[in-house]
Structure formats: structure tokens, C-alpha cells
Amino acid sequence: GGCRVDVEIPRLRDNRDSQFTHGLKLTLDGFLGGHSGIEIHKERANGNQILGRLLYELASQYNYQLASFTGGTKHNAIPRVGSATILVKEADVKPVTTWIQAKMKAYRSEFTPQDEKINILVSDAELPDTVYGGDTAESLLTFLYLAPNGVFAMNHSLEGLVETSNNIAIVEETEHTIHLLISIRSLSESSMDFLTKKIHLLASTLGLPSKIAGSYPAWEYEPGSALEEQAIALYEKVTGQKPKVTAIHAGLECGLLKAVMPNTQMISFGPTITHAHTPQERLHLPSVEHIFDYLKVLLKELK
């Protein structure tokens, strides 16, 4: 099951300070991204969190103004694209660029080997007339720096299964706000409620409104059903192989159906997909025919 938390930061803008005469665009590069449920346990770098962390830490070293910040494209994908524009003093262009490169080297070390090519490219940017107001920039970067992201709890009934996680999925500008979309998944209503309240508390502490949307119920694994046993036996008969029966950390329509049909037995299966929710997503075509043949046998023999 899961939900999303929407956090809204008032998008206040001030005129650019004349002492900041050079614009720099910071662009995410080399981030793997991936499915925010199935691959969350791989601890890949979250682009929004890394960019926010970098800018928060930069503020302790150099004075700058933040003019824009965007990241992520889908609620169910670990963000791998994003950018920010900052304004710096002319004398700080080279030192800031060098500092960013050194900081990213340290971040890559943290995420090696699971996301070892992460980088932030620095390029010249046109000077905008306005920048984020101080409260807007501080609220955004503080929230991104403090907000939890990734695996929150593991399930100990099934080996290797994540129980609860969240993904700081999208940061985008709207007409009046900077909107943050945080996607939460969990097998446990209690654990999901705990994580949701933590994020609400962080937002309210910073004076930011937040709300829950898009909730959907969990589909809990119930081993040993008659449907599961028959499906296993037919799979072995059709393929000559034993299937791997497990649960995965991903939302599915079965949770919605189970909520209104609690006594229904359900299973889920499908063809082989790799690199889900990334530009490298692939479907193994022979597995489509393989699964289709199995489905026809299962429907014919179902009792």
C-alpha cells in the first residue's frame, strides 16, 4: 500500500542582488534512478536529495542566491534528472565550481558501487531578474536536507523484503509555490502512518502546509492459498521449472480489489522487465509468449 505527501513552499521572489553577477546552472548527470519501490533497497542516489544537500552545504562556504530548482518526473521513479540555477560573485565562480566538483567526488564515494557515476555538471547560465526569496530558499533546502528518503523499515517475515520506504520524487515550480511530491510505500498501515506523520511534522516545523493524497491499501501476502498451490503446480508442469514465489515492494491494483473483495484469492505474475521506470526499461519479448501460454493453461485448469 501507499500514499503521497504533498508539501507546498510559498514561492516568494526577490530582485537579484547586484553583487551576484554570474549565473551557474547545476545539472544532474549519471544518476541511475529506477523503480522507487522494487529498487529502493539498492540505495541509489536520489537526485533531489543530493542537489538539495549540495546547495545546503554550499551556503556554509559561499554566499549565493538560488534562482530555480526542479527535479524528478514521476512519483514512482527515483529522480535522476534535475537542475538548479544559482547566482554567485564573479570572484567566486571558479572556487564554487571547484568546491562542487570536490563535494561530488565525496558523494560518489558514498554511493559506490551502487550509483558510482553520479555527478553535477556546472555551466554558465543567464542572469535572471529575480531569485527565490530568502525564506523560500531556506525552507526548500532545509526540508530536502532533513527529510527521510529511501528504506525506512525492513520486513522480517520475508527475507530481503522492504516493509516501508519513501521517495522524494518531484520538486517543481507552480504559479505560487514550490511543490514537493513524496511517495510512501508500506506493507504496514502503522509503519506508513508513522513515516507520514514524521514528514508532516517536519513540514509543520518549517511552517509549510502538507497533505496526504492518492492513498491505496496494501495487498498482504497470504501464503498457501489453493490458487497459489494450483498456479505453482501448473507452472512446473508447463515449464519444467519451479517458480519463485515472493512479495515485492511495489503497489498493485490487487490491493484495491482485495479491499472490496477480502475473501478473494489473488496472485500476480508477468513477463520479465528490467530497469523499470527509467529510459533503459526493457521487456524481454520471449517471456511475453512464455507467460501468455502459461496464462491460457492456468485459466483452462483453474478450479
C-alpha positions as CSV (number, residue, x, y, z in Angstrom):
1,G,0.0,0.0,0.0
2,G,1.0,3.6,0.0
3,C,0.2,7.3,-0.4
4,R,1.9,10.5,-1.4
5,V,2.6,13.6,0.7
6,D,2.4,17.0,-1.0
7,V,4.4,19.8,0.6
8,E,3.9,23.3,-0.6
9,I,6.5,26.0,-0.1
10,P,5.4,29.6,-0.9
11,R,7.3,30.7,-4.0
12,L,8.4,34.2,-3.0
13,R,10.8,36.1,-5.3
14,D,13.1,39.0,-4.7
15,N,15.1,41.1,-7.1
16,R,18.6,39.9,-7.8
17,D,21.3,41.4,-5.6
18,S,23.7,43.4,-7.7
19,Q,26.8,41.9,-6.1
20,F,25.9,38.5,-7.6
21,T,27.0,39.0,-11.2
22,H,27.4,35.5,-12.6
23,G,24.8,32.7,-13.1
24,L,25.7,29.0,-12.8
25,K,23.4,26.1,-13.8
26,L,23.8,22.9,-11.9
27,T,22.5,19.8,-13.8
28,L,22.3,16.2,-12.5
29,D,24.2,13.7,-14.6
30,G,24.9,10.0,-14.4
31,F,22.2,9.1,-11.8
32,L,20.7,5.7,-12.4
33,G,17.3,6.4,-10.9
34,G,15.0,3.3,-11.1
35,H,11.7,2.0,-9.7
36,S,11.0,3.7,-6.4
37,G,9.7,0.5,-4.8
38,I,11.4,-2.5,-6.4
39,E,14.8,-0.9,-6.4
40,I,14.6,1.4,-3.3
41,H,16.7,-1.2,-1.3
42,K,19.6,-0.7,-3.7
43,E,20.2,2.7,-2.0
44,R,20.8,4.6,-5.3
45,A,21.2,8.3,-5.1
46,N,18.1,10.5,-5.0
47,G,18.8,13.4,-7.3
48,N,16.6,15.8,-5.4
49,Q,18.2,15.0,-2.1
50,I,21.7,15.2,-3.5
51,L,21.1,18.6,-5.2
52,G,19.4,19.9,-2.1
53,R,22.2,18.6,0.1
54,L,24.9,20.2,-2.1
55,L,23.2,23.6,-2.1
56,Y,22.6,23.5,1.7
57,E,26.2,22.7,2.4
58,L,27.4,25.3,-0.2
59,A,25.7,28.0,1.8
60,S,28.1,27.5,4.7
61,Q,31.0,28.1,2.3
62,Y,29.9,30.8,-0.1
63,N,27.3,33.5,-0.4
64,Y,24.9,32.9,-3.4
65,Q,21.3,33.3,-4.4
66,L,19.1,30.5,-5.6
67,A,17.0,31.3,-8.6
68,S,15.4,27.9,-9.6
69,F,15.2,24.3,-8.5
70,T,13.5,21.4,-10.3
71,G,13.9,17.6,-10.1
72,G,12.2,14.3,-10.9
73,T,9.5,13.4,-13.3
74,K,7.3,10.6,-11.8
75,H,6.1,9.7,-8.4
76,N,7.1,6.1,-8.8
77,A,10.7,6.7,-10.1
78,I,13.8,7.6,-8.2
79,P,14.7,11.1,-9.5
80,R,17.6,11.0,-11.9
81,V,17.1,14.4,-13.7
82,G,17.0,17.8,-12.3
83,S,18.7,21.2,-12.2
84,A,19.2,24.4,-10.2
85,T,20.4,27.9,-11.0
86,I,22.4,29.9,-8.6
87,L,23.9,33.4,-8.7
88,V,27.5,34.0,-7.4
89,K,30.0,36.8,-7.2
90,E,32.4,36.9,-10.2
91,A,35.3,36.2,-7.9
92,D,33.6,33.0,-6.6
93,V,32.9,31.4,-10.0
94,K,36.0,29.2,-10.1
95,P,36.1,28.5,-6.3
96,V,32.5,27.5,-6.2
97,T,32.9,25.2,-9.3
98,T,36.0,23.6,-7.7
99,W,34.1,23.1,-4.4
100,I,31.1,21.5,-6.2
101,Q,33.4,19.1,-8.0
102,A,35.2,18.1,-4.8
103,K,31.9,17.6,-3.0
104,M,30.5,15.4,-5.7
105,K,33.7,13.3,-5.6
106,A,32.9,12.7,-1.9
107,Y,29.2,11.9,-2.7
108,R,30.3,9.4,-5.4
109,S,32.4,7.6,-2.8
110,E,29.3,7.3,-0.6
111,F,27.3,5.8,-3.4
112,T,30.0,3.4,-4.8
113,P,29.4,0.9,-6.2
114,Q,25.6,1.2,-6.4
115,D,25.5,4.6,-8.1
116,E,29.1,5.3,-8.8
117,K,28.7,7.7,-11.8
118,I,26.6,10.4,-10.1
119,N,27.7,13.9,-11.0
120,I,26.5,17.5,-11.2
121,L,27.6,19.5,-14.2
122,V,28.3,23.2,-13.8
123,S,27.7,25.5,-16.8
124,D,27.1,29.2,-17.3
125,A,23.5,30.5,-17.0
126,E,21.8,33.7,-18.0
127,L,21.2,36.1,-15.1
128,P,17.5,36.2,-14.1
129,D,16.0,39.4,-12.8
130,T,14.6,37.7,-9.7
131,V,15.6,34.9,-7.3
132,Y,13.9,32.9,-4.6
133,G,13.2,34.9,-1.5
134,G,15.4,34.0,1.5
135,D,12.6,32.2,3.3
136,T,11.7,30.2,0.2
137,A,15.2,29.1,-0.5
138,E,15.9,28.3,3.2
139,S,12.7,26.3,3.6
140,L,13.3,24.2,0.4
141,L,16.9,23.4,1.2
142,T,16.3,22.7,4.9
143,F,13.4,20.4,4.1
144,L,15.4,18.4,1.5
145,Y,18.4,18.2,3.9
146,L,16.3,16.8,6.8
147,A,13.6,14.8,5.1
148,P,13.9,11.0,5.2
149,N,14.4,9.2,1.9
150,G,14.8,5.5,1.0
151,V,14.3,2.4,3.1
152,F,12.6,3.2,6.4
153,A,12.0,-0.3,7.7
154,M,12.6,-3.9,6.6
155,N,10.1,-6.8,6.8
156,H,11.4,-9.7,8.8
157,S,8.8,-12.3,7.7
158,L,10.1,-12.5,4.1
159,E,13.9,-12.3,3.6
160,G,15.1,-9.2,1.8
161,L,11.7,-7.5,1.5
162,V,11.4,-3.8,2.3
163,E,8.4,-3.0,4.5
164,T,8.3,0.8,4.4
165,S,10.0,3.4,2.2
166,N,9.7,6.8,0.8
167,N,10.9,8.6,-2.3
168,I,11.4,12.4,-2.6
169,A,10.1,12.1,-6.1
170,I,9.4,15.5,-7.6
171,V,10.3,19.2,-6.9
172,E,8.5,21.5,-9.3
173,E,7.5,25.2,-9.5
174,T,3.9,26.1,-9.7
175,E,2.4,29.6,-10.1
176,H,2.6,30.4,-6.4
177,T,4.5,27.5,-4.7
178,I,7.4,25.1,-5.0
179,H,5.6,21.7,-4.9
180,L,7.3,18.7,-3.4
181,L,5.8,15.2,-4.0
182,I,6.9,12.5,-1.7
183,S,5.8,8.9,-2.4
184,I,5.4,6.5,0.5
185,R,5.1,2.7,0.3
186,S,4.5,0.2,3.1
187,L,3.2,-3.3,3.9
188,S,2.2,-1.9,7.3
189,E,-0.5,0.7,7.9
190,S,1.1,1.5,11.3
191,S,4.6,2.0,9.9
192,M,3.2,4.1,6.9
193,D,1.3,6.3,9.4
194,F,4.5,6.8,11.4
195,L,6.6,7.8,8.4
196,T,3.8,10.1,7.1
197,K,3.5,11.9,10.4
198,K,7.2,12.4,10.6
199,I,7.2,14.2,7.2
200,H,4.1,16.2,8.3
201,L,5.9,17.2,11.5
202,L,9.0,18.3,9.6
203,A,6.9,20.4,7.2
204,S,4.8,22.0,10.0
205,T,8.0,22.8,12.0
206,L,9.2,24.7,9.0
207,G,5.8,26.4,8.7
208,L,4.9,24.6,5.5
209,P,1.5,23.1,4.6
210,S,1.3,19.4,3.7
211,K,-1.4,17.0,2.8
212,I,-1.9,13.3,2.1
213,A,-3.3,12.2,-1.3
214,G,-3.6,9.1,-3.5
215,S,-3.8,6.6,-0.7
216,Y,-4.2,2.9,-1.7
217,P,-4.3,-0.2,0.5
218,A,-1.7,-2.9,0.9
219,W,-2.1,-6.3,-0.6
220,E,-0.6,-8.5,2.1
221,Y,1.0,-11.8,1.2
222,E,-1.2,-14.8,2.3
223,P,0.9,-18.0,1.7
224,G,-0.6,-21.3,1.0
225,S,-3.8,-20.5,-0.8
226,A,-5.5,-23.0,-3.1
227,L,-4.9,-20.6,-6.0
228,E,-1.2,-20.3,-5.3
229,E,-0.8,-24.1,-5.0
230,Q,-2.5,-24.8,-8.3
231,A,-0.6,-22.0,-10.0
232,I,2.7,-23.4,-8.8
233,A,1.8,-27.0,-9.9
234,L,0.7,-25.8,-13.4
235,Y,3.8,-23.7,-13.8
236,E,6.1,-26.6,-13.1
237,K,4.0,-28.7,-15.5
238,V,4.2,-26.2,-18.3
239,T,7.8,-25.0,-17.9
240,G,9.5,-27.9,-16.0
241,Q,10.8,-25.3,-13.5
242,K,9.8,-24.3,-10.0
243,P,8.5,-20.7,-9.8
244,K,9.9,-18.2,-7.3
245,V,7.0,-17.2,-5.0
246,T,7.6,-14.0,-3.1
247,A,6.3,-10.5,-2.4
248,I,7.8,-7.3,-3.8
249,H,7.9,-3.7,-2.6
250,A,5.5,-2.2,-5.2
251,G,2.0,-1.0,-5.4
252,L,-0.6,-3.0,-7.4
253,E,-4.3,-2.9,-8.3
254,C,-4.7,-6.1,-6.3
255,G,-4.6,-4.0,-3.1
256,L,-7.7,-2.1,-4.2
257,L,-9.5,-5.2,-5.3
258,K,-8.7,-7.0,-2.1
259,A,-10.1,-4.1,0.0
260,V,-13.6,-4.6,-1.5
261,M,-13.3,-8.4,-2.0
262,P,-11.4,-9.6,1.1
263,N,-12.1,-13.3,0.6
264,T,-10.7,-13.4,-2.9
265,Q,-7.5,-15.3,-3.6
266,M,-5.1,-13.4,-5.8
267,I,-1.7,-13.9,-7.4
268,S,0.3,-11.7,-9.8
269,F,2.7,-12.7,-12.5
270,G,4.1,-11.3,-15.7
271,P,6.9,-11.2,-18.3
272,T,10.4,-10.2,-17.5
273,I,11.0,-6.4,-17.2
274,T,14.4,-4.8,-16.4
275,H,15.3,-1.2,-15.4
276,A,11.7,-0.3,-14.7
277,H,10.8,3.5,-14.7
278,T,14.0,4.5,-16.4
279,P,14.9,5.3,-20.1
280,Q,16.6,1.9,-20.1
281,E,13.4,0.0,-19.3
282,R,13.2,-3.2,-21.4
283,L,10.7,-6.0,-21.9
284,H,12.1,-9.5,-22.6
285,L,9.9,-10.4,-25.7
286,P,10.3,-14.2,-25.4
287,S,9.0,-14.1,-21.9
288,V,5.7,-12.5,-23.1
289,E,4.9,-15.6,-25.2
290,H,6.0,-17.8,-22.3
291,I,3.7,-16.1,-19.8
292,F,0.8,-16.0,-22.3
293,D,1.0,-19.7,-22.8
294,Y,1.1,-20.2,-19.0
295,L,-1.9,-17.9,-18.5
296,K,-4.0,-19.9,-21.0
297,V,-3.3,-23.2,-19.3
298,L,-4.0,-21.6,-15.8
299,L,-7.4,-20.2,-16.9
300,K,-8.3,-23.5,-18.5
301,E,-7.4,-25.6,-15.5
302,L,-8.5,-23.2,-12.8
303,K,-10.8,-24.8,-10.1
